[in-house]
Amino acid sequence: MRQWDDPSIVADTTKERKFSFQHREQIPQMFRPSMLEYAESMSSLPHVVAELFQVMADRQVPFALVTLILAPRHTSRRLGARWLVAEDGFLLGTLDLDLHTRQELWQETRKTLQTAKARVHQLQAADPLGQEPEPYTVFIEPAEQLPGGWAQGLQQLQNRQSCVLVTELDDHPRHFLLAPDQHADLLQHGTSTALISGMFLERWEPQIQVHVVGEDRVISHLWHLGELLEYQMFRLDLQQHDPALLDARSALVVSHAELDWTLEVLQQALQGPAGHLAVVCNLGRSRQLKAELQRLGASRPERIHAPAGLNLGLQTPAGIALSIMAELTAALHHQDPHSLNLEGLDWQPFQH
């Protein structure tokens, strides 16, 4: 059995997330949250939505695919989030909705299913992190099976390749993949969605993988954080895996390994395109590692982050793990970490 297949270190993702409504008994059954809707494994990842398609198809009730294509600039909702809404009101989705919005979405879905034509609709929904309802634009399309183009896109993700899916926003939409050489022209670096000439474009990226070397408390906390973020977590074994094969959506974190072992792992990893390489160590070990790598002629040793992590002012194992996860997440998303705090004229006093 491989180290990362150990059931003792894999989170249980089938438990229902706790959820409560006031006066829950007064809410129609069709609008009550289901176990799948609030499961720990729920996300907006394409393969998760594909699994939900099968759940809806098994119910043998007509349903529609709803995609969020436009939202206020500062919303916490992600463009490309999806819901599957059945004719009887049963709903599975990747983002929570308030009761009023669920009802409105159900009514619009019924209209879409009756006419058998897709439509663009604007919802007034409250942001989970805001106060006043704001406009959200969704695309509602009848669905009997996974849209065309999705199967090919999911296969590319399975092969650890990114792709761009295009949805035509018309009565009878087509879904297709862009050729790889068209990606850069239509989606700016770091942008995952775009609305262009009646089409909704999404960049699909493989899941982030984090490969770890070490058995200490920092690695243990890092592992749990990765599971919370739905990253794929692995324990690296040089006898079974070549670090040079780690791809650009992968991170490698080495902690408390012997110097010779650490140098061997890093030398191999530097030969490949891994998106983030980090070593949990102090400044003295960092200088020693980098000097040895330069002496050995390693390729681009400046790629290695040592000591690993952002400076968050935390020294506990959990705090160090948090700083490492923050750093590798920003790196793999091509982001420069900064505060989202409003500044200058953007700041407005709270209204009482």
Summary of the structure (lengths in Angstrom):
residues: 352
radius of gyration: 23.0
end to end distance: 59.7
largest distance: 71.5
contacts: 999
relative contact order: 0.08
helix: 34%
strand: 22%
